[in-house]
Amino acid sequence: MTGLEERRMVIKNVVRFALPVMTYVMFIYFFPQQYQTDGEKHTITPCEIAVKSVIPAVKALMAKQLVEKHGLKQDQVAKILGISQSAVSKYTCKVRGCAVKIDNIDEIQPLMDKMIALLVNETYDRKIFLAFFCQTCATIRKTSLMCSLCQRTEPAIKATECGFCLTDDSCVLER
């Protein structure tokens, strides 16, 4: 079997069995070489990588802190975060939200505390919460934890040359 035939077989099996439960980002994360055929570039943005790695890690850390520091039960945390109790269990047991390890990043703890305070103290303001969440994500991105994930999904990216997430104005265009 040639390399091309082998790739087609893998893609056929993925489409048949795994694709119904697999998202676009997951697909090209796990099978980048099969997805990039004939030299075409399918660019994945850092935000797409963050959706599968950083955001679940932030939610997992929030769930863990709500259970451990605030003494809430998993069903209470689920209601606060708008997720299922089983999702909270998976977050706290590190089954989900563990693609990047963020609990040792000192710079995000004050942001986590502010987000949790907004949720627990019923002073929830969506715009403020989202601002803290985005700032948390940007802070995590600046640590270069996502670089290996970006490079894995898009092999043409050279982490040493990119540096996109490492700047303060990575999402701002000059006018």
Summary of the structure (lengths in Angstrom):
residues: 175
radius of gyration: 18.7
end to end distance: 53.0
largest distance: 61.9
contacts: 465
relative contact order: 0.12
helix: 65%
strand: 0%
